[in-house]
């Protein structure tokens, strides 16, 4: 849960112009009337156009310390040991995922989730060298594996738990200069901040996108492109809103063409009934996604494995949806949301869905036939919408390789136009009990299970003309 024992010091914002953030020092320790307990992180929203100095002053007056401020979206990350910090700022403007989890533990008497075991360092010489492409049913399903390759100047941000820098299928693709850790809400470019520590998840996702086509192990959808490790998932599996905002803003500042978010931001389970605190989470994510899209980055996200009917998320400034199941960032309009199918090309039982949310579908696997990809030390199969999303991200990376001028909207239009339409199933009774396990709304060309259909590999010159759109 990473609850902090003492106030965080200001993060160093490496190369201000590139990171797009402004850092600030901690508030004076002797502020009168301020309690000094366990220091927790908060995301705080401000009116558009608020200066860094004004934001810092307001945070300090409320007994907090500004860690980083993103002026482009008027969102700050702050820390405070005073339980009244959120109330002073305004509960409709400040939110702490750490405080939310701590309060839930107190109410339910649930023990904090323990940290996972630390991953051993990968020895490239011990990684199996056998060709495993014959086991990649997922690549055959979307038409990958035909020798298509992307360009090295196309960088994909993998917003996840970190990418193994020593895996032989990924070491040549990893863009270390664009990698950063975002767990504090401010980008940290040191390798220890972005390398995986307890989770194989990010390495698996990266392999689906860009594993080398070298005749050994597995091959990704877009070998030849580079991947940046942007760590937003902590050692207990949490993706807090401040980390996701940092990841999105970092990717935009580094001019990454595409990002992959195989997670959902929430300290709770999926929020099927939202309150004002969830409105803050919606607002900061919506601002970050909208800004990154305007800066030229297209964001792809997994639909989640909650098997729920998702509600489309409103744009920033709206307060978000009042009811329904909102998955962030997948539900946001500018994000390409991906559902998962099994080897039978039917929506996987775990995959969330929703008309107006799901844009496209891709292989995610089902129990017994998961998606094989890279993990620290070798290869392993995993199932989930987390695996489906990077197939789409890889195809977008190839489309970006075909046209260096194509912006997010043009890439998205081409992706959707090339998808193979998939109708709603006539019968979706996975358990065989005579009842439908989910209801698919829509028609063959666009529906809540599959969006525009199955992702398909680009044809030569798939982005004709390479004309820039308004987002580039």
TACOR-V285745 format. One line per field, one symbol per residue. phi: phi as a letter, one per 20 degrees, with the letter a starting at -180 (. if undefined). psi: psi as a letter, one per 40 degrees, with the letter a starting at -180 (. if undefined). burial: # if it has 9 or more other C-alpha atoms within 8 Angstrom, else .. A space follows every 50 residues. Layout:
BEGIN
phi: ???
psi: ???
burial: ???
END
This chain:
BEGIN
phi: .lfeebgfegfeeflgfeemccebfffgfegfnefcdffcecececfgnf fffffffffffemccfebcdffclcddccbeefegffffpfeccbcffff fffffffemefgfffeffffffegfefgdffdffeegffffenenenfbe efeeddeeeaeodffdffecgfefeffdebecfencfcefgfedffccce gffffffffbgfecmcmdcefcfofdcdedecdefdnedegffffgffff fffemffbccdeaceredfgeecddffffffgffffffffffffeodedd bffndeldeedfefffnennfecnedddegfffeeeececdefemdgfgf ffbqfndfdacbfcncgnbeeebfcgnrbbecdqfgefgfffgfffffff ffbfefegffgfffgffefegcffffbddfemendfeadedpcgfabfec lfpfgcffeglfdfnlffdfed
psi: efhieihiihihhhgddddfihiiiiihdfhiehigahhiiihhiiiheh iddddddddddefihhdihgddefhihiiieheedddddheeeihhdddd dddddddefhiihiiiihhiihhddehieiheddegdddddeeieeeiii idehhhhghaeihheehdeeddehgddeiihedeeihhehdddeiidehe dddddddddeiigeeibihidgidiihhhhhehaeeehgidddddddddd dddefhdiihggiihheaihgehiadddddddddddddddddddeehhhi iieifefihihihiiieeeiidiihhhhedeideihhhiiiaeefihidd hiahhedhdiiiheiihegahhaiihebiihiiidddddddddddddddd ddheehaddddddddddeihihiiidhggdefeeiheihhiaadehiede beahiiiiihfeghdfhiaee.
burial: #..#..##.##.##.#..#########..........#########...# .#..##.###.##########.##########..##..#.#.######.# #..##.............#..###..#...##...#####.####...## #..###########.##.###.###..############.#.####.### #############..#####################.############# #################..##..#..######################## #####.##.#######..###..####################...##.. ################..###########.#################### ###..#######.###.#######...##......##..###.####### ########...##..#.##.##
END
